[in-house]
């Protein structure tokens, strides 16, 4: 069973009025669409983070293959000091 929780969002006045005047079925459809939109946004963000991690891991593997060690990296990063 999916637990539902109430949230508050700011919308233009005419949108709020249209929602208040909607039938219970229309409100349910609106709520479902908003949930899908937010879930989709969350999924896209998670996928972007996963792709970034994969890219960073691949860069690390390539650097290690080419001889970069943590000590060498630290030395490079500390060169500006």
Helices and strands as residue ranges (DSSP letters): H 13-21, H 24-65, H 70-77
